[in-house]
């Protein structure tokens, strides 16, 4: 033993792992992939074609190619579903805490208040210019609500008729 070297203990010994998997990467023929994954050869072939997967020089496919052909981007769909669920729950919580109001109901209340105010303005002794100014101010309430709604929205504009979300998907 070399001077200063630590004696090898069972903790530092390389572990021997018993496995039937070879050390080189696995390669799959359509027949073996069909048997292993329990799918018809045609199903696997169609998935590979959809993904434009090309067999190697050995005529076989990698495990990743086979998995992509069979399961596609399932993990991405799961992430999208989880994000949508999170957004829905967040919105439900905001509604429960009355942080979000029903716009149609709010507009009904504002309309009733505005109608009453217009009636009172018309019945007042104000000059025609003052009446007109007050009514113009009342008419701007729906425009103001639209502005607030646009500022609160996560959608920032439209491209080709579709709303664009300002958060990028990763």
Secondary structure, DSSP 8 states (H G I E B T S, - for coil): --TT-----TTTS------SS-SS--EE-HHHHHHHHT--HHHHHHHHHHTT----TTS-EEHHHHHHHHHTTHHHHHHHHHHHHHHHHHHHHHHHTT-S--HHHHHHHHHHHHHHHHHHHHHS---HHHHHHHHHHHHTHHHHHHHHHHHH-SEEEEETTEEEESS---
